[in-house]
Amino acid sequence: MEKRKLTFKNRLIAFVIMPCWAVIIGSLTQSLINRSWLSLDEFLIYVLFCFGFYFLYSHFYKKEFSDVFLTSRAASLAEKLSVHRGYFIFHTIIWIVVATIMGLTN
């Protein structure tokens, strides 16, 4: 069986845009809960956590990851968002929940 590789566009979406979206959503949520901006060390830990999560996500959830990024690899980001709406909504909500838990435990 031929092993398919991610295109540059899909690598950019999966490993740069999605973690950056998670950092933005999470830091804004946590800042709203704490009513102050995150300190530099908290922010860096959160950035490392988000990028690490998306790197490991591709290894642990291969079927779901390949459905979104390998099966429809020629699709644009807008098409991916419309077809795999649940995937992107889940990842937005999970970061809001994580940031809420982190904000309330601080």
C-alpha beads as a LAMMPS data file, in Angstrom:
LAMMPS data file: protein, C-alpha beads

106 atoms
105 bonds

1 atom types
1 bond types

-500.0 500.0 xlo xhi
-500.0 500.0 ylo yhi
-500.0 500.0 zlo zhi

Masses

1 110.0

Atoms # bond

1 1 1 0.000 0.000 0.000
2 1 1 1.281 3.407 -0.932
3 1 1 1.937 5.709 1.989
4 1 1 0.478 9.167 1.402
5 1 1 2.247 12.237 2.690
6 1 1 0.878 15.544 3.855
7 1 1 1.117 18.412 1.439
8 1 1 2.761 21.645 2.551
9 1 1 -0.646 23.315 2.866
10 1 1 -1.970 20.551 5.108
11 1 1 1.185 20.581 7.250
12 1 1 0.763 24.326 7.629
13 1 1 -2.869 23.922 8.692
14 1 1 -2.304 20.948 11.016
15 1 1 0.916 21.969 12.728
16 1 1 0.968 25.799 12.576
17 1 1 -2.500 27.317 12.097
18 1 1 -4.404 24.942 14.384
19 1 1 -1.945 25.298 17.319
20 1 1 -1.854 29.079 16.850
21 1 1 -5.662 29.114 16.897
22 1 1 -5.567 27.057 20.105
23 1 1 -3.089 29.474 21.698
24 1 1 -5.191 32.508 20.765
25 1 1 -8.476 30.981 21.935
26 1 1 -6.957 29.589 25.117
27 1 1 -5.031 32.685 26.123
28 1 1 -8.031 34.945 25.513
29 1 1 -10.322 32.653 27.497
30 1 1 -7.880 32.369 30.366
31 1 1 -7.235 36.111 30.344
32 1 1 -10.962 36.842 30.509
33 1 1 -11.375 34.477 33.455
34 1 1 -8.378 35.861 35.372
35 1 1 -9.083 39.465 34.246
36 1 1 -5.406 39.930 33.406
37 1 1 -3.015 38.897 30.659
38 1 1 -1.010 35.723 31.043
39 1 1 2.511 36.067 32.373
40 1 1 5.322 35.150 30.003
41 1 1 6.091 31.785 31.594
42 1 1 2.411 30.736 31.619
43 1 1 2.072 31.812 28.003
44 1 1 5.174 29.881 26.890
45 1 1 4.017 26.745 28.710
46 1 1 0.617 27.056 27.050
47 1 1 2.234 27.498 23.607
48 1 1 4.429 24.421 24.114
49 1 1 1.425 22.442 25.337
50 1 1 -0.670 23.383 22.278
51 1 1 2.044 22.615 19.725
52 1 1 2.901 19.361 21.526
53 1 1 -0.755 18.350 21.580
54 1 1 -1.144 18.774 17.822
55 1 1 2.110 16.957 17.105
56 1 1 1.054 13.986 19.255
57 1 1 -2.547 14.129 18.019
58 1 1 -1.435 13.083 14.545
59 1 1 0.197 9.971 16.016
60 1 1 -2.499 8.881 18.478
61 1 1 -5.596 9.611 16.363
62 1 1 -4.340 8.522 12.956
63 1 1 -7.745 7.641 11.495
64 1 1 -9.397 10.960 12.313
65 1 1 -6.279 12.908 11.340
66 1 1 -5.988 11.094 8.007
67 1 1 -9.706 11.623 7.282
68 1 1 -9.316 15.375 7.632
69 1 1 -5.856 15.986 6.219
70 1 1 -5.006 13.058 3.922
71 1 1 -8.324 12.024 2.378
72 1 1 -9.291 15.550 1.375
73 1 1 -5.782 16.861 0.941
74 1 1 -6.524 18.872 -2.210
75 1 1 -9.374 20.766 -0.556
76 1 1 -8.944 24.340 0.577
77 1 1 -9.261 25.392 4.212
78 1 1 -12.805 26.656 3.627
79 1 1 -13.825 23.303 2.106
80 1 1 -12.203 21.430 4.995
81 1 1 -14.095 23.602 7.462
82 1 1 -17.417 22.902 5.757
83 1 1 -16.881 19.153 5.297
84 1 1 -15.205 18.380 8.652
85 1 1 -17.095 20.936 10.699
86 1 1 -17.293 18.709 13.777
87 1 1 -13.521 18.226 13.911
88 1 1 -12.807 21.951 13.990
89 1 1 -15.666 22.737 16.402
90 1 1 -14.411 20.023 18.758
91 1 1 -10.898 21.451 18.708
92 1 1 -12.170 24.957 19.403
93 1 1 -14.323 23.825 22.311
94 1 1 -11.620 21.609 23.815
95 1 1 -9.235 24.584 24.060
96 1 1 -11.898 26.773 25.634
97 1 1 -12.522 24.048 28.237
98 1 1 -8.792 23.533 28.888
99 1 1 -8.233 27.279 29.288
100 1 1 -11.244 27.553 31.591
101 1 1 -9.927 24.778 33.812
102 1 1 -6.444 26.314 33.829
103 1 1 -7.879 29.755 34.564
104 1 1 -10.031 28.544 37.447
105 1 1 -7.234 26.554 39.075
106 1 1 -4.786 29.471 39.041

Bonds

1 1 1 2
2 1 2 3
3 1 3 4
4 1 4 5
5 1 5 6
6 1 6 7
7 1 7 8
8 1 8 9
9 1 9 10
10 1 10 11
11 1 11 12
12 1 12 13
13 1 13 14
14 1 14 15
15 1 15 16
16 1 16 17
17 1 17 18
18 1 18 19
19 1 19 20
20 1 20 21
21 1 21 22
22 1 22 23
23 1 23 24
24 1 24 25
25 1 25 26
26 1 26 27
27 1 27 28
28 1 28 29
29 1 29 30
30 1 30 31
31 1 31 32
32 1 32 33
33 1 33 34
34 1 34 35
35 1 35 36
36 1 36 37
37 1 37 38
38 1 38 39
39 1 39 40
40 1 40 41
41 1 41 42
42 1 42 43
43 1 43 44
44 1 44 45
45 1 45 46
46 1 46 47
47 1 47 48
48 1 48 49
49 1 49 50
50 1 50 51
51 1 51 52
52 1 52 53
53 1 53 54
54 1 54 55
55 1 55 56
56 1 56 57
57 1 57 58
58 1 58 59
59 1 59 60
60 1 60 61
61 1 61 62
62 1 62 63
63 1 63 64
64 1 64 65
65 1 65 66
66 1 66 67
67 1 67 68
68 1 68 69
69 1 69 70
70 1 70 71
71 1 71 72
72 1 72 73
73 1 73 74
74 1 74 75
75 1 75 76
76 1 76 77
77 1 77 78
78 1 78 79
79 1 79 80
80 1 80 81
81 1 81 82
82 1 82 83
83 1 83 84
84 1 84 85
85 1 85 86
86 1 86 87
87 1 87 88
88 1 88 89
89 1 89 90
90 1 90 91
91 1 91 92
92 1 92 93
93 1 93 94
94 1 94 95
95 1 95 96
96 1 96 97
97 1 97 98
98 1 98 99
99 1 99 100
100 1 100 101
101 1 101 102
102 1 102 103
103 1 103 104
104 1 104 105
105 1 105 106
